[in-house]
Amino acid sequence: MRNDVTSMTAVLEGFTSRTPTSDGLAAERRPVPFADSVPAGPHPSAEDLRPVHDLRGTLERRRSSLHYAPLPVRTDVILSLLRDVLRRDRDDWGLDTSAGALEGFVFAFRSEGAEPGLYRVTAEETCYLAGLDEIGPAENLGVQREFSTGAGIVALYASLDRADTWAGSHGYRISALRASMATYDLNLRCQALGLVGTLFGGFVPSSVHHLVHSDGATRHSLLATTYARPPES
């Protein structure tokens, strides 16, 4: 942690700039597509998505946990929750066209009702990208091994290229805010269903950049969360 107020103030002031730092042509560039992706389905029923706890109960019980039961979680439920989260981000912010849409990548290690592996989720579609053998060792995805002991990890990505063209450093700040809100939204909805997990910034995108086609500009990881059944399950 830094306690150099002068340096940190300069960093924060830098985020107020709305002047693009790139060539301003982000709209003409597209992230690498997923040519071999397979549409994921079917979707869970409304009953499957019914919360176990109401809002107050969820907030009272909410904990950031790295202790998990070694049990699978229904991946279709996680995918459905994430897609709804991204749709809320799209509709609430209205920035997908100008600043770029958020994307979610689900690394399902212990999966029930669907193949384990890597899934991509947007507000418009959900698809299966790769199996566990292609992902490699789960502990490579986080700076702490505990992150890999959950049933899975969800990582939120954004286009920093589009955000910068839209509003410079301020665009990055807004993208980080959107990703944070979306990740907390997902985490709380998982906890409302009786699951546990923790948000973390120590996701290691380089370990899977070849699978998610992340180049640090058109597609960049911002925040992640684990999900799992509680240890008392």
Phi and psi in degrees as GROMACS dihedral restraints (atoms count N, CA, C in turn):
[ dihedral_restraints ]
;  ai    aj    ak    al  type     phi  dphi    fc
    3     4     5     6     1   -97.9    20    10
    4     5     6     7     1   141.7    20    10
    6     7     8     9     1  -121.5    20    10
    7     8     9    10     1    15.0    20    10
    9    10    11    12     1   -82.8    20    10
   10    11    12    13     1    93.4    20    10
   12    13    14    15     1   -61.2    20    10
   13    14    15    16     1   -38.7    20    10
   15    16    17    18     1   -61.8    20    10
   16    17    18    19     1   -47.0    20    10
   18    19    20    21     1   -65.2    20    10
   19    20    21    22     1   -43.5    20    10
   21    22    23    24     1   -67.7    20    10
   22    23    24    25     1   -35.8    20    10
   24    25    26    27     1   -62.9    20    10
   25    26    27    28     1   -40.9    20    10
   27    28    29    30     1   -63.0    20    10
   28    29    30    31     1   -39.0    20    10
   30    31    32    33     1   -64.0    20    10
   31    32    33    34     1   -46.8    20    10
   33    34    35    36     1   -64.6    20    10
   34    35    36    37     1   -39.6    20    10
   36    37    38    39     1   -64.8    20    10
   37    38    39    40     1   -31.8    20    10
   39    40    41    42     1   -64.0    20    10
   40    41    42    43     1   -28.3    20    10
   42    43    44    45     1   -72.4    20    10
   43    44    45    46     1   -10.5    20    10
   45    46    47    48     1   -81.4    20    10
   46    47    48    49     1   -14.1    20    10
   48    49    50    51     1   -68.5    20    10
   49    50    51    52     1   133.7    20    10
   51    52    53    54     1  -107.5    20    10
   52    53    54    55     1    13.6    20    10
   54    55    56    57     1   -87.4    20    10
   55    56    57    58     1   120.7    20    10
   57    58    59    60     1   -59.0    20    10
   58    59    60    61     1   143.6    20    10
   60    61    62    63     1  -101.9    20    10
   61    62    63    64     1    -9.9    20    10
   63    64    65    66     1  -102.8    20    10
   64    65    66    67     1  -160.5    20    10
   66    67    68    69     1   -83.4    20    10
   67    68    69    70     1    -2.5    20    10
   69    70    71    72     1    75.1    20    10
   70    71    72    73     1    13.6    20    10
   72    73    74    75     1  -109.0    20    10
   73    74    75    76     1    25.5    20    10
   75    76    77    78     1   -59.1    20    10
   76    77    78    79     1   -34.2    20    10
   78    79    80    81     1   -63.2    20    10
   79    80    81    82     1   -21.0    20    10
   81    82    83    84     1   -89.6    20    10
   82    83    84    85     1    -6.9    20    10
   84    85    86    87     1  -106.9    20    10
   85    86    87    88     1   147.1    20    10
   87    88    89    90     1  -129.9    20    10
   88    89    90    91     1   141.7    20    10
   90    91    92    93     1   -60.2    20    10
   91    92    93    94     1   156.1    20    10
   93    94    95    96     1   -59.8    20    10
   94    95    96    97     1   129.5    20    10
   96    97    98    99     1   -74.8    20    10
   97    98    99   100     1   167.5    20    10
   99   100   101   102     1  -108.0    20    10
  100   101   102   103     1    84.3    20    10
  102   103   104   105     1   -65.4    20    10
  103   104   105   106     1   -29.3    20    10
  105   106   107   108     1  -100.8    20    10
  106   107   108   109     1    13.0    20    10
  108   109   110   111     1   -69.5    20    10
  109   110   111   112     1   152.5    20    10
  111   112   113   114     1  -121.5    20    10
  112   113   114   115     1   127.4    20    10
  114   115   116   117     1   -54.9    20    10
  115   116   117   118     1   137.4    20    10
  117   118   119   120     1   -99.9    20    10
  118   119   120   121     1   146.8    20    10
  120   121   122   123     1   176.4    20    10
  121   122   123   124     1   177.5    20    10
  123   124   125   126     1   -80.9    20    10
  124   125   126   127     1   176.2    20    10
  126   127   128   129     1   -88.2    20    10
  127   128   129   130     1   148.5    20    10
  129   130   131   132     1   -69.1    20    10
  130   131   132   133     1   159.9    20    10
  132   133   134   135     1   -77.8    20    10
  133   134   135   136     1   165.8    20    10
  135   136   137   138     1   -60.7    20    10
  136   137   138   139     1   -34.1    20    10
  138   139   140   141     1   -65.7    20    10
  139   140   141   142     1   -36.6    20    10
  141   142   143   144     1   -64.6    20    10
  142   143   144   145     1   -26.3    20    10
  144   145   146   147     1   -98.4    20    10
  145   146   147   148     1     4.1    20    10
  147   148   149   150     1   -71.0    20    10
  148   149   150   151     1   125.4    20    10
  150   151   152   153     1   -62.3    20    10
  151   152   153   154     1   144.8    20    10
  153   154   155   156     1   -80.1    20    10
  154   155   156   157     1   -33.0    20    10
  156   157   158   159     1  -120.6    20    10
  157   158   159   160     1   146.0    20    10
  159   160   161   162     1   -78.5    20    10
  160   161   162   163     1  -177.6    20    10
  162   163   164   165     1   -59.6    20    10
  163   164   165   166     1   -47.0    20    10
  165   166   167   168     1   -62.8    20    10
  166   167   168   169     1   -44.6    20    10
  168   169   170   171     1   -62.4    20    10
  169   170   171   172     1   -37.8    20    10
  171   172   173   174     1   -64.2    20    10
  172   173   174   175     1   -46.0    20    10
  174   175   176   177     1   -67.4    20    10
  175   176   177   178     1   -34.7    20    10
  177   178   179   180     1   -70.3    20    10
  178   179   180   181     1   -33.9    20    10
  180   181   182   183     1   -90.6    20    10
  181   182   183   184     1   -14.4    20    10
  183   184   185   186     1   -58.1    20    10
  184   185   186   187     1   129.8    20    10
  186   187   188   189     1  -140.7    20    10
  187   188   189   190     1   147.9    20    10
  189   190   191   192     1   -89.5    20    10
  190   191   192   193     1   110.4    20    10
  192   193   194   195     1  -123.4    20    10
  193   194   195   196     1   141.1    20    10
  195   196   197   198     1  -118.1    20    10
  196   197   198   199     1    18.8    20    10
  198   199   200   201     1  -114.2    20    10
  199   200   201   202     1   118.4    20    10
  201   202   203   204     1  -131.7    20    10
  202   203   204   205     1   153.2    20    10
  204   205   206   207     1   -77.8    20    10
  205   206   207   208     1   142.6    20    10
  207   208   209   210     1   -79.8    20    10
  208   209   210   211     1    51.8    20    10
  210   211   212   213     1  -119.0    20    10
  211   212   213   214     1   154.6    20    10
  213   214   215   216     1   -75.9    20    10
  214   215   216   217     1   159.9    20    10
  216   217   218   219     1  -123.3    20    10
  217   218   219   220     1   145.5    20    10
  219   220   221   222     1   -65.8    20    10
  220   221   222   223     1   110.1    20    10
  222   223   224   225     1   -67.3    20    10
  223   224   225   226     1   -33.1    20    10
  225   226   227   228     1   -62.8    20    10
  226   227   228   229     1   -31.4    20    10
  228   229   230   231     1   -67.9    20    10
  229   230   231   232     1   -45.0    20    10
  231   232   233   234     1   -61.8    20    10
  232   233   234   235     1   -44.2    20    10
  234   235   236   237     1   -62.0    20    10
  235   236   237   238     1   -41.8    20    10
  237   238   239   240     1   -66.7    20    10
  238   239   240   241     1   -43.2    20    10
  240   241   242   243     1   -60.9    20    10
  241   242   243   244     1   -43.8    20    10
  243   244   245   246     1   -65.8    20    10
  244   245   246   247     1   -40.7    20    10
  246   247   248   249     1   -63.0    20    10
  247   248   249   250     1   -41.1    20    10
  249   250   251   252     1   -64.0    20    10
  250   251   252   253     1   -38.9    20    10
  252   253   254   255     1   -60.5    20    10
  253   254   255   256     1   -45.1    20    10
  255   256   257   258     1   -69.3    20    10
  256   257   258   259     1   -31.3    20    10
  258   259   260   261     1   -68.0    20    10
  259   260   261   262     1   -38.6    20    10
  261   262   263   264     1   -64.8    20    10
  262   263   264   265     1   -40.8    20    10
  264   265   266   267     1   -60.2    20    10
  265   266   267   268     1   -46.4    20    10
  267   268   269   270     1   -59.1    20    10
  268   269   270   271     1   -47.1    20    10
  270   271   272   273     1   -75.4    20    10
  271   272   273   274     1   -37.4    20    10
  273   274   275   276     1   -73.9    20    10
  274   275   276   277     1   -42.2    20    10
  276   277   278   279     1   -88.2    20    10
  277   278   279   280     1   -33.9    20    10
  279   280   281   282     1    62.9    20    10
  280   281   282   283     1    32.4    20    10
  282   283   284   285     1  -114.6    20    10
  283   284   285   286     1     3.5    20    10
  285   286   287   288     1   -58.4    20    10
  286   287   288   289     1   -38.8    20    10
  288   289   290   291     1   -73.3    20    10
  289   290   291   292     1   -42.7    20    10
  291   292   293   294     1   -87.1    20    10
  292   293   294   295     1   -40.8    20    10
  294   295   296   297     1  -110.2    20    10
  295   296   297   298     1    -2.7    20    10
  297   298   299   300     1    96.8    20    10
  298   299   300   301     1   148.1    20    10
  300   301   302   303     1   -88.8    20    10
  301   302   303   304     1   151.6    20    10
  303   304   305   306     1   -77.9    20    10
  304   305   306   307     1   150.8    20    10
  306   307   308   309     1  -128.2    20    10
  307   308   309   310     1   146.6    20    10
  309   310   311   312     1  -119.2    20    10
  310   311   312   313     1   139.3    20    10
  312   313   314   315     1  -120.5    20    10
  313   314   315   316     1   123.3    20    10
  315   316   317   318     1  -104.3    20    10
  316   317   318   319     1   121.1    20    10
  318   319   320   321     1  -102.3    20    10
  319   320   321   322     1    96.2    20    10
  321   322   323   324     1   -91.4    20    10
  322   323   324   325     1   101.3    20    10
  324   325   326   327     1   -81.6    20    10
  325   326   327   328     1   -47.3    20    10
  327   328   329   330     1  -118.7    20    10
  328   329   330   331     1   104.8    20    10
  330   331   332   333     1  -117.4    20    10
  331   332   333   334     1   138.2    20    10
  333   334   335   336     1  -115.3    20    10
  334   335   336   337     1   131.5    20    10
  336   337   338   339     1    80.7    20    10
  337   338   339   340     1     0.7    20    10
  339   340   341   342     1  -157.6    20    10
  340   341   342   343     1   159.8    20    10
  342   343   344   345     1   -63.7    20    10
  343   344   345   346     1   135.2    20    10
  345   346   347   348     1   -67.8    20    10
  346   347   348   349     1   155.8    20    10
  348   349   350   351     1   139.5    20    10
  349   350   351   352     1  -154.5    20    10
  351   352   353   354     1  -106.5    20    10
  352   353   354   355     1   129.8    20    10
  354   355   356   357     1  -123.0    20    10
  355   356   357   358     1   147.3    20    10
  357   358   359   360     1  -113.2    20    10
  358   359   360   361     1   134.5    20    10
  360   361   362   363     1  -129.4    20    10
  361   362   363   364     1   132.3    20    10
  363   364   365   366     1  -127.7    20    10
  364   365   366   367     1   179.8    20    10
  366   367   368   369     1   -66.8    20    10
  367   368   369   370     1   -19.8    20    10
  369   370   371   372     1  -104.3    20    10
  370   371   372   373     1   -27.9    20    10
  372   373   374   375     1  -153.5    20    10
  373   374   375   376     1   161.7    20    10
  375   376   377   378     1  -133.6    20    10
  376   377   378   379     1   132.3    20    10
  378   379   380   381     1  -144.4    20    10
  379   380   381   382     1   157.7    20    10
  381   382   383   384     1   -96.8    20    10
  382   383   384   385     1   131.1    20    10
  384   385   386   387     1  -109.7    20    10
  385   386   387   388     1   -40.9    20    10
  387   388   389   390     1  -161.4    20    10
  388   389   390   391     1   157.4    20    10
  390   391   392   393     1   -87.9    20    10
  391   392   393   394     1   173.8    20    10
  393   394   395   396     1   -62.0    20    10
  394   395   396   397     1   -34.4    20    10
  396   397   398   399     1   -64.6    20    10
  397   398   399   400     1   -29.3    20    10
  399   400   401   402     1   -78.7    20    10
  400   401   402   403     1   -29.1    20    10
  402   403   404   405     1   -68.8    20    10
  403   404   405   406     1   -37.7    20    10
  405   406   407   408     1    89.1    20    10
  406   407   408   409     1  -168.4    20    10
  408   409   410   411     1   -57.1    20    10
  409   410   411   412     1   127.7    20    10
  411   412   413   414     1   -62.2    20    10
  412   413   414   415     1   -32.5    20    10
  414   415   416   417     1   -66.3    20    10
  415   416   417   418     1   -14.3    20    10
  417   418   419   420     1   -74.6    20    10
  418   419   420   421     1    -9.8    20    10
  420   421   422   423     1   -85.3    20    10
  421   422   423   424     1    -9.3    20    10
  423   424   425   426     1  -142.5    20    10
  424   425   426   427     1   156.4    20    10
  426   427   428   429     1   -73.5    20    10
  427   428   429   430     1   -16.6    20    10
  429   430   431   432     1  -118.6    20    10
  430   431   432   433     1   135.3    20    10
  432   433   434   435     1   -63.4    20    10
  433   434   435   436     1   -26.0    20    10
  435   436   437   438     1   -59.3    20    10
  436   437   438   439     1   -29.3    20    10
  438   439   440   441     1   -61.9    20    10
  439   440   441   442     1   -28.3    20    10
  441   442   443   444     1   -86.5    20    10
  442   443   444   445     1    -2.0    20    10
  444   445   446   447     1   -89.3    20    10
  445   446   447   448     1    -4.3    20    10
  447   448   449   450     1   -76.4    20    10
  448   449   450   451     1   177.8    20    10
  450   451   452   453     1   -70.4    20    10
  451   452   453   454     1   -24.8    20    10
  453   454   455   456     1  -174.4    20    10
  454   455   456   457     1   174.7    20    10
  456   457   458   459     1  -130.6    20    10
  457   458   459   460     1   139.3    20    10
  459   460   461   462     1  -116.4    20    10
  460   461   462   463     1   124.7    20    10
  462   463   464   465     1  -114.8    20    10
  463   464   465   466     1   132.4    20    10
  465   466   467   468     1   -97.8    20    10
  466   467   468   469     1   131.3    20    10
  468   469   470   471     1  -120.0    20    10
  469   470   471   472     1   154.1    20    10
  471   472   473   474     1  -143.7    20    10
  472   473   474   475     1   163.5    20    10
  474   475   476   477     1   -93.4    20    10
  475   476   477   478     1   103.5    20    10
  477   478   479   480     1   -69.8    20    10
  478   479   480   481     1   -26.9    20    10
  480   481   482   483     1   -61.7    20    10
  481   482   483   484     1   -49.1    20    10
  483   484   485   486     1   -66.2    20    10
  484   485   486   487     1   -40.8    20    10
  486   487   488   489     1   -64.0    20    10
  487   488   489   490     1   -40.1    20    10
  489   490   491   492     1   -67.6    20    10
  490   491   492   493     1   -43.6    20    10
  492   493   494   495     1   -61.7    20    10
  493   494   495   496     1   -35.6    20    10
  495   496   497   498     1   -70.8    20    10
  496   497   498   499     1   -46.8    20    10
  498   499   500   501     1  -155.0    20    10
  499   500   501   502     1    34.1    20    10
  501   502   503   504     1    56.1    20    10
  502   503   504   505     1  -141.5    20    10
  504   505   506   507     1   -63.1    20    10
  505   506   507   508     1   -32.5    20    10
  507   508   509   510     1   -61.7    20    10
  508   509   510   511     1   -34.3    20    10
  510   511   512   513     1   -62.1    20    10
  511   512   513   514     1   -40.1    20    10
  513   514   515   516     1   -62.8    20    10
  514   515   516   517     1   -43.5    20    10
  516   517   518   519     1   -59.4    20    10
  517   518   519   520     1   -42.4    20    10
  519   520   521   522     1   -68.2    20    10
  520   521   522   523     1   -39.2    20    10
  522   523   524   525     1   -62.1    20    10
  523   524   525   526     1   -41.9    20    10
  525   526   527   528     1   -64.5    20    10
  526   527   528   529     1   -38.5    20    10
  528   529   530   531     1   -65.7    20    10
  529   530   531   532     1   -45.1    20    10
  531   532   533   534     1   -60.7    20    10
  532   533   534   535     1   -44.9    20    10
  534   535   536   537     1   -63.9    20    10
  535   536   537   538     1   -38.5    20    10
  537   538   539   540     1   -65.0    20    10
  538   539   540   541     1   -46.1    20    10
  540   541   542   543     1   -61.4    20    10
  541   542   543   544     1   -43.0    20    10
  543   544   545   546     1   -65.4    20    10
  544   545   546   547     1   -39.9    20    10
  546   547   548   549     1   -68.3    20    10
  547   548   549   550     1   -41.8    20    10
  549   550   551   552     1   -65.5    20    10
  550   551   552   553     1   -39.2    20    10
  552   553   554   555     1   -56.9    20    10
  553   554   555   556     1   -49.5    20    10
  555   556   557   558     1   -63.6    20    10
  556   557   558   559     1   -45.2    20    10
  558   559   560   561     1   -59.9    20    10
  559   560   561   562     1   -44.4    20    10
  561   562   563   564     1   -67.9    20    10
  562   563   564   565     1   -36.6    20    10
  564   565   566   567     1   -70.2    20    10
  565   566   567   568     1   -33.4    20    10
  567   568   569   570     1   -64.6    20    10
  568   569   570   571     1   -42.8    20    10
  570   571   572   573     1   -68.4    20    10
  571   572   573   574     1   -30.1    20    10
  573   574   575   576     1   -65.4    20    10
  574   575   576   577     1   -23.9    20    10
  576   577   578   579     1   -89.4    20    10
  577   578   579   580     1     3.1    20    10
  579   580   581   582     1    93.3    20    10
  580   581   582   583     1     6.6    20    10
  582   583   584   585     1   -89.2    20    10
  583   584   585   586     1   172.8    20    10
  585   586   587   588     1  -131.6    20    10
  586   587   588   589     1   171.8    20    10
  588   589   590   591     1   165.4    20    10
  589   590   591   592     1   178.1    20    10
  591   592   593   594     1  -145.2    20    10
  592   593   594   595     1   143.2    20    10
  594   595   596   597     1   -79.0    20    10
  595   596   597   598     1   147.0    20    10
  597   598   599   600     1  -153.7    20    10
  598   599   600   601     1   147.6    20    10
  600   601   602   603     1   -97.6    20    10
  601   602   603   604     1     1.6    20    10
  603   604   605   606     1   -93.9    20    10
  604   605   606   607     1    29.5    20    10
  606   607   608   609     1   -68.4    20    10
  607   608   609   610     1   140.2    20    10
  609   610   611   612     1  -106.5    20    10
  610   611   612   613     1    89.9    20    10
  612   613   614   615     1   -67.3    20    10
  613   614   615   616     1   -24.0    20    10
  615   616   617   618     1   -63.9    20    10
  616   617   618   619     1   -24.3    20    10
  618   619   620   621     1   -71.0    20    10
  619   620   621   622     1   -19.4    20    10
  621   622   623   624     1  -132.1    20    10
  622   623   624   625     1    17.3    20    10
  624   625   626   627     1   -61.7    20    10
  625   626   627   628     1   -28.2    20    10
  627   628   629   630     1   -71.7    20    10
  628   629   630   631     1   -21.7    20    10
  630   631   632   633     1   -90.4    20    10
  631   632   633   634     1   -36.7    20    10
  633   634   635   636     1   -99.2    20    10
  634   635   636   637     1     0.5    20    10
  636   637   638   639     1    55.6    20    10
  637   638   639   640     1    44.9    20    10
  639   640   641   642     1   -90.5    20    10
  640   641   642   643     1   127.9    20    10
  642   643   644   645     1  -115.0    20    10
  643   644   645   646     1     6.6    20    10
  645   646   647   648     1    81.3    20    10
  646   647   648   649     1    -1.6    20    10
  648   649   650   651     1  -130.3    20    10
  649   650   651   652     1   -65.8    20    10
  651   652   653   654     1   -76.3    20    10
  652   653   654   655     1   -19.9    20    10
  654   655   656   657     1  -149.7    20    10
  655   656   657   658     1   113.7    20    10
  657   658   659   660     1  -138.1    20    10
  658   659   660   661     1   135.8    20    10
  660   661   662   663     1   -76.2    20    10
  661   662   663   664     1   134.8    20    10
  663   664   665   666     1  -118.2    20    10
  664   665   666   667     1   -39.5    20    10
  666   667   668   669     1  -158.9    20    10
  667   668   669   670     1   156.8    20    10
  669   670   671   672     1  -143.3    20    10
  670   671   672   673     1   165.2    20    10
  672   673   674   675     1  -145.7    20    10
  673   674   675   676     1   147.1    20    10
  675   676   677   678     1   -89.3    20    10
  676   677   678   679     1   164.0    20    10
  678   679   680   681     1  -147.5    20    10
  679   680   681   682     1   147.2    20    10
  681   682   683   684     1  -172.2    20    10
  682   683   684   685     1   171.1    20    10
  684   685   686   687     1   -81.8    20    10
  685   686   687   688     1   148.0    20    10
  687   688   689   690     1   -66.0    20    10
  688   689   690   691     1   155.4    20    10
  690   691   692   693     1   -61.4    20    10
  691   692   693   694     1   -23.6    20    10
  693   694   695   696     1   -82.4    20    10
  694   695   696   697     1     0.2    20    10
